[in-house]
Amino acid sequence: MSHIFNTNNCPNWWCLLILMFLSFLLGWLLSRYFTRRSYQEKLNDCHDENRKLKANFGDYQSEIQHAKSTFKSESKIKAVKTMERSGNAVEKPSLNFSSFGEATEADKDDLKRISGVGPFIEKKLNSIGIYTFNQISRFKDEDIETVTKLIEFFPGRILRDDWRGQANTLKDGGETDFSKRLDNKDVDYDK
């Protein structure tokens, strides 16, 4: 080992260091070149895909407008307050049965025939004393707000799905589009 550091081999030592540095520099430059090239190819692919998507975007404009109009809501959905800051539960409002009538389980209609009422919502409605189409058809706006709070359902959904109108048709033995689909087994609540 001592012969490497010998003063006679000094020029060889510096040549070795210079060669190692040049090898490192060459490797670094080549890796940057090839890395940049692969990233550039990926970037070009992304730009091509973006252009294709923008070209096809016009084909879906009518569907997008239909979706926006379907889900456009006048009111904002608000969270239901369940607890006071003190930790006490918020009292739930009570229904005014005098405005839409009382019914018992013996009078029960199949509320699932109303679009927007599935088995889960039907059970919730029954648990607060709503069993018939006649009751729902006579709801006032205040009753709808109270029912929405009691069954913890999406605000505005009862009005948007027109439960009153559907119930009014169904209570007289009429059919709605949804009840026809239900009769034809096009709607399956068991899934």
Steps between C-alpha positions, in 0.01 A plus 500: 500500500782739568607489135174677399581803704853506383601835351606323182138385441351840569398575139325160482306577814366827363418337167298237682305766691436697182382186319264411788357853501452494121328159525267633766425813295431295186266263690317790658451680167378185324253420779359852485465478122315167504287590802397829345423320175273243669319774695458699181341197331260457793416870491429481127271201560312700763458794262370265228249346742391847613439605138292186437291561812440862404397392150248252644375745764256659255328164448397495867385863540128413485542224758697730730231771475230243573691377807552855626132584459396175670708560809460876518354590835363829620575427863828395647515176693567566865626265767245388755580620850485208743686633804516832679836644601425398855484135390125469535307341216292734284129445546332363192192685376160340528256447213172690479272209410199731497621650172532173306316240709585200710520140389592166651695205375168335409441780243849460356563561127809379313694827520781348292279570195608864537823579316764583760353278772675168543464242777728694735313832459164321521600357840608845617169653383304225674700554820381863518136413425475547123339197336278614212509679167218721628719632782789579265272663242377743768848609618551873534847654455548512880412130523757420231771685693406316821490159329838568338650575842336201666601240243840668451456501124659719234358853531285597202467143374130469587417809295741414218353148462146641542388251762175695547408481133588133473307416818200696373497289181555172685239558774224507236624174347695669220842404372823697472791419270693369797215284632461348152871416492463349846205287383701385195785400737733752334588623850647246741538606863668172593827587322 
